Structure formats: structure tokens, C-alpha cells
Amino acid sequence: MGKRGALKRCLEYLREAMRWPSPSPTGLAWSTAALPTIETELAKRDIGLVVLSMAMGEREIMLERQRQCIAKAKAAGGYMADH
């Protein structure tokens, strides 16, 4: 889970037989590859994951991550899309 401290704290807070609602998979995982890992960890502890909207596909996830990376690069002064 790396640098996602808030996610780590949330996972530590959850207890057996709880249900964790999430509006979308993108709120849980940095990549689609990480989502099954989180889901497996929750299942081992008998915690249900309820994704409220599965409408966002892999492309939408990728585009959101791309927007975040561009914003970070712009803030650091390293983004030059027009060149």
C-alpha cells in the first residue's frame, strides 16, 4: 500500500464482519492491479467491500492518474505539453 497512509489507517480500523462502502474502485487503489490485493486482505479478515459504482473502467482510472501526474509535474515546473 506504500505511501497511502490514510488507506492504511482505514484498513487497520476495520473490524471483522464490517462492510466498507466505496464510491468507486479508484478511491481504493492506485491501479487496477492493487484492487484485488486490497480485496483479498479484507476478505481474509471477513470484511466486505461494497463498490457502489463500477462504471469507471480501466481507461477512466488511467486518465485520472494521468491528470494527477500532470498536476504534480506542473506544480514542480516540469510539465511542457506544448513543446
C-alpha positions as CSV (number, residue, x, y, z in Angstrom):
1,M,0.0,0.0,0.0
2,G,3.1,2.2,0.1
3,K,2.5,5.9,0.7
4,R,-1.2,5.8,1.1
5,G,-1.3,6.4,4.8
6,A,-5.0,7.2,5.1
7,L,-5.8,4.0,3.3
8,K,-3.6,2.0,5.7
9,R,-5.2,3.6,8.7
10,C,-8.6,2.9,7.4
11,L,-7.7,-0.8,6.8
12,E,-6.4,-1.0,10.3
13,Y,-9.6,0.5,11.7
14,L,-11.9,-2.0,10.0
15,R,-13.0,-5.0,12.1
16,E,-14.4,-8.4,11.4
17,A,-17.9,-8.5,9.8
18,M,-17.8,-4.8,8.9
19,R,-18.7,-3.6,5.5
20,W,-16.7,-0.9,3.7
21,P,-18.6,1.1,1.1
22,S,-16.5,2.8,-1.6
23,P,-18.0,5.1,-4.2
24,S,-15.6,3.6,-6.8
25,P,-12.6,1.4,-7.2
26,T,-10.4,4.5,-7.9
27,G,-10.9,5.6,-4.3
28,L,-9.2,2.5,-3.0
29,A,-6.4,1.6,-5.4
30,W,-3.7,3.4,-7.3
31,S,-4.0,0.8,-10.0
32,T,-6.4,-1.9,-11.1
33,A,-3.7,-4.4,-10.1
34,A,-3.8,-3.2,-6.5
35,L,-7.5,-3.6,-6.0
36,P,-7.5,-7.4,-5.8
37,T,-4.7,-7.2,-3.2
38,I,-6.8,-4.9,-1.0
39,E,-9.9,-7.0,-1.6
40,T,-8.1,-10.2,-0.6
41,E,-6.7,-8.6,2.6
42,L,-10.2,-7.6,3.5
43,A,-11.7,-11.0,2.8
44,K,-9.1,-12.7,5.0
45,R,-10.5,-10.6,7.9
46,D,-14.1,-11.2,6.9
47,I,-14.6,-7.6,5.9
48,G,-16.9,-6.9,3.0
49,L,-16.0,-4.5,0.3
50,V,-19.0,-2.8,-1.4
51,V,-18.2,-0.8,-4.5
52,L,-21.1,1.5,-5.2
53,S,-20.2,2.3,-8.8
54,M,-18.3,0.0,-11.1
55,A,-18.9,2.4,-14.0
56,M,-15.4,3.6,-14.1
57,G,-13.3,1.3,-16.2
58,E,-9.6,0.9,-16.6
59,R,-9.4,3.8,-19.0
60,E,-11.0,6.2,-16.6
61,I,-8.7,5.1,-13.9
62,M,-5.7,5.7,-16.2
63,L,-7.0,9.1,-17.2
64,E,-7.4,10.2,-13.6
65,R,-3.9,9.0,-12.7
66,Q,-2.6,10.9,-15.7
67,R,-4.3,14.1,-14.6
68,Q,-2.8,13.7,-11.1
69,C,0.7,13.2,-12.5
70,I,0.3,16.2,-14.8
71,A,-0.8,18.4,-11.9
72,K,2.2,17.2,-9.9
73,A,4.6,17.9,-12.8
74,K,3.1,21.3,-13.3
75,A,3.4,22.2,-9.6
76,A,7.1,21.2,-9.8
77,G,7.6,23.2,-13.0
78,G,8.4,20.2,-15.2
79,Y,5.3,19.9,-17.4
80,M,5.8,21.0,-21.0
81,A,2.8,19.7,-23.0
82,D,3.0,22.5,-25.6
83,H,6.6,21.7,-26.6
